[in-house]
Amino acid sequence: MKKSIIILIGAVYILSIIIIGFFGMKLTSYNETIYPERIEIEGVEGASIEDASLNIPGEGVCKYVITYEFKDNATEQENVFSLIYRVYPDTTTNRAVSFSYDKNNSPISKIDERNNFWITGRGGAVIKISAVSRPTIEVLLYIEVI
């Protein structure tokens, strides 16, 4: 090879380093955030569920009614039922949900991280399940403990 070609390749190499250094090269990683569109209740273990709209004053329209039969003289671990839900679309970045309800006037003592509802007595409660990354996506449940 001729000397001029080697010098030309070297000059282009150095010039490209200078141009990129001057103008900069912005590195971006593409991590698209996919927000939830809806929450759907798939079922309940240990209680019965019906898909019906129920108007509750001050709360709105509850889409699901869950009926649980309270067991008298049972231990705390026996008065529990589980909720099975799904956040759509399946590719949602943050699938976490939050449960909110009136803890003072409710037969539910707590809701744990496995979606178990711990029942302490008879009564009714309205539970709002909302997506953490988009709080406007929510589902209202009416829990009836008989």
KARAUR-V300966 format. One record per pair of residues at least 4 apart in sequence whose ideal C-beta (glycine too) atoms are under 6 Angstrom apart, sorted by the first residue. I is the first residue (numbers start at 0). GAP is how many residues later the second one is. Records with the same first field share a line. If there is no record, write none. Layout:
I = GAP, GAP
This chain:
0 = 4
10 = 4
19 = 5
32 = 60
33 = 57, 58, 59
34 = 98, 99
35 = 51, 56, 95, 98, 101
36 = 51
37 = 50
38 = 46, 48, 90, 100
39 = 46
40 = 23, 44
41 = 42, 44
42 = 41
43 = 5, 22, 37, 39
44 = 37
45 = 35
46 = 19, 21, 34
47 = 19
48 = 15, 17
49 = 15
51 = 13
52 = 8
53 = 8, 11, 88
54 = 6
55 = 6, 70
58 = 67
59 = 80
61 = 78, 80
63 = 77
64 = 77
65 = 75, 77
66 = 77
67 = 13, 77
68 = 77
69 = 52, 75
70 = 7, 8
73 = 4, 5
78 = 40
79 = 36, 38
80 = 36
81 = 33, 34
82 = 32
86 = 5, 8
93 = 38, 39
95 = 36
96 = 32, 34
97 = 32, 34
98 = 12, 28, 30
99 = 28
100 = 5, 24, 26
101 = 4
105 = 19
106 = 12, 13, 14, 16, 38
107 = 9, 17
108 = 9, 11
109 = 8
110 = 6
111 = 4
118 = 26
121 = 23
122 = 22
123 = 20
124 = 18
125 = 16
126 = 14
127 = 10, 12
128 = 10
129 = 5, 8
130 = 6
